[in-house]
Amino acid sequence: MLHDRVLVRVSAEEGERRSSGGIVIPATAQVARRLAWGDVLGVGSNVRNVKVGDRVLFNPEDQLEVEVQGEAYLVMRERDIHAVATERTDHGTGLYL
């Protein structure tokens, strides 16, 4: 990856969901714009706050998709990442923004 780019694999759980009452919500249902979680697989030399292996929150509709050896990944700028999940709970939520 070059400059401020981040390579992300979208989590498999982003498809079909269940409500708290047990109702199945298909992946095609659009209630509102929904952010997605993904795993960072590569970072450019100018990326400062994200490391390989981090789990990040982003808007998948605004990203570029690339296929490498039959697998689909997303390429985005570091500034397009909304949050990074962390094991550290210094801030109390398990997320840092």
C-alpha positions in Angstrom: 0.0 0.0 0.0 1.2 3.5 -0.7 0.9 6.8 1.1 -2.3 7.1 3.3 -4.1 4.0 1.9 -5.4 1.1 3.9 -6.4 -2.3 2.6 -9.4 -3.8 4.4 -11.2 -7.2 4.2 -14.9 -6.7 5.0 -16.1 -9.0 7.8 -18.3 -11.9 6.7 -21.0 -11.0 9.3 -22.0 -8.0 7.2 -24.6 -10.0 5.3 -27.9 -11.2 6.9 -28.6 -10.0 10.4 -31.1 -10.8 13.2 -33.0 -8.3 15.3 -33.1 -8.6 19.0 -36.6 -10.2 18.6 -35.2 -12.9 16.3 -36.5 -11.5 13.0 -34.1 -12.1 10.1 -33.1 -8.9 8.2 -31.8 -9.7 4.7 -28.6 -8.1 3.5 -30.5 -6.3 0.8 -32.8 -4.4 3.3 -31.8 -0.8 3.4 -33.1 1.0 6.4 -30.4 3.7 6.6 -26.8 4.0 5.6 -24.9 1.4 7.6 -21.3 1.4 8.6 -19.3 -1.8 8.4 -16.5 -3.5 10.3 -13.4 -4.8 8.6 -9.9 -6.1 9.3 -6.9 -4.2 8.2 -4.5 -6.3 6.0 -2.1 -3.6 4.8 -1.2 0.1 5.4 0.7 2.7 3.5 3.9 4.4 4.8 2.0 7.6 5.8 -0.7 5.9 7.9 -0.3 6.9 11.5 -3.2 5.6 13.6 -4.1 2.2 12.1 -2.0 -1.0 12.1 -2.2 -4.3 10.3 -4.6 -6.6 12.3 -6.8 -3.7 13.6 -10.5 -3.9 13.2 -12.0 -0.7 11.7 -15.4 0.9 11.2 -16.1 2.6 7.8 -18.7 3.4 5.2 -18.4 0.6 2.6 -20.4 2.6 0.0 -17.7 5.2 -0.4 -14.8 2.9 -0.9 -12.9 1.3 -3.9 -13.1 -2.5 -4.3 -10.2 -4.5 -5.6 -10.0 -8.3 -6.3 -6.7 -10.0 -5.5 -6.4 -13.8 -6.3 -10.2 -14.2 -6.3 -10.8 -12.4 -3.0 -12.5 -8.9 -2.7 -10.9 -6.2 -0.6 -11.5 -2.5 -0.1 -9.0 0.3 -0.5 -9.5 3.5 1.4 -7.8 6.5 2.8 -7.0 6.5 6.5 -9.2 9.6 7.0 -12.3 7.5 5.8 -12.0 5.3 8.8 -14.5 6.3 11.5 -13.2 4.2 14.5 -10.7 1.5 15.4 -11.6 -1.3 17.8 -9.0 -2.0 20.5 -8.5 -4.3 23.4 -7.4 -1.2 25.4 -10.4 0.2 27.3 -8.7 3.4 28.6 -11.6 5.4 27.3 -14.2 3.0 28.5 -15.8 2.0 25.2 -13.2 -0.2 23.5 -13.2 2.1 20.5 -10.9 5.0 19.8 -11.8 7.6 17.2 
